[in-house]
Amino acid sequence: MNAAPIILGMSLKMYFGQRRTLDWCREVASAIARHPAVLEGRVELFLLPSFPLIAPAQEIFSTTPMRIGAQDLHWEDQGAFTGEVSGALLAEMGARYAEIGHAERRRLFGETDETVALKTAAALRNGLTPVLCVGETHQGSAEQAAQACLAQLESALTEAQRQGLHGEVILAYEPVWAIGAAESATPAFIAEVCDLLRTGLSNAGHRARIIYGGSAGPGLLSRIQDSADGLFLGRFAHDPRAFASILDEVQLR
Ligand SMILES: O=C[C@H](O)COP(=O)(O)O
């Protein structure tokens, strides 16, 4: 692996209210402000809070390298789309990342390959880095997992390619069966899938960094950072001390 920064991304999903979100942000801001991995630029950090808390989170992290993004966006930039939030607005607010195609959005909110492709284009069009979630539904071989992920990636990029849009994509490899589970996929399995994904990306002429999500927590990064570019964290970083302890693992790279 190269010396590119390790990515630590975190989605708060809809777990926290306002007070707990802002408390989490303050505690993590204080931990990262003095952390060597952060001070030495060895980590790229992003947080995806609920939409209404994007601005206050940005304020709390304003003196740190933590960047803020959104857990979703609409595929159009403006118009009669009640309740939706556009990439244009997010970019105007200073958001830097947009999560797209999470398994929960596919399962609960009818997100399809088509909407994922439209949203990926919308993110790139507005200068947001898509955090594109891919992953196999059922537990199988690493080859099957990588094949499913690469097919999802190809499909997700179709609209951006049609519109001639370019930009960095972060591929969040999240085996659906490991999301919300008691533990993550095994480090060996994650490493194997990430290696296959890297080969597949290179063969297809795509550039994307790969992070792993799905019950990731303390102790995992140090075991997969030769293969993955970082972690996409959920429940197991709800405790700010857990987030800080994962930062300690970055030092080992
Ligand atoms: O967005 C994050 C992933 O879905 C992982 O969530 P989890 O770690 O709570 O399983």
The ligand as an SDF file (V2000), in Angstrom:
LIG
                    3D

 10  9  0  0  0  0  0  0  0  0999 V2000
  -23.0900    3.3460    7.4410 O   0  0  0  0  0  0  0  0  0  0  0  0
  -22.4910    2.5070    8.0720 C   0  0  0  0  0  0  0  0  0  0  0  0
  -22.6990    1.0960    7.8830 C   0  0  0  0  0  0  0  0  0  0  0  0
  -23.9450    0.7820    7.3840 O   0  0  0  0  0  0  0  0  0  0  0  0
  -22.3240    0.2670    9.0450 C   0  0  0  0  0  0  0  0  0  0  0  0
  -23.1940    0.3950   10.1120 O   0  0  0  0  0  0  0  0  0  0  0  0
  -22.9230   -0.5170   11.3870 P   0  0  0  0  0  0  0  0  0  0  0  0
  -21.4550   -0.4040   11.6700 O   0  0  0  0  0  0  0  0  0  0  0  0
  -23.7440    0.0790   12.4680 O   0  0  0  0  0  0  0  0  0  0  0  0
  -23.2810   -1.9040   11.0100 O   0  0  0  0  0  0  0  0  0  0  0  0
  1  2  2  0
  2  3  1  0
  3  4  1  0
  3  5  1  0
  5  6  1  0
  6  7  1  0
  7  8  2  0
  7  9  1  0
  7 10  1  0
M  END
$$$$
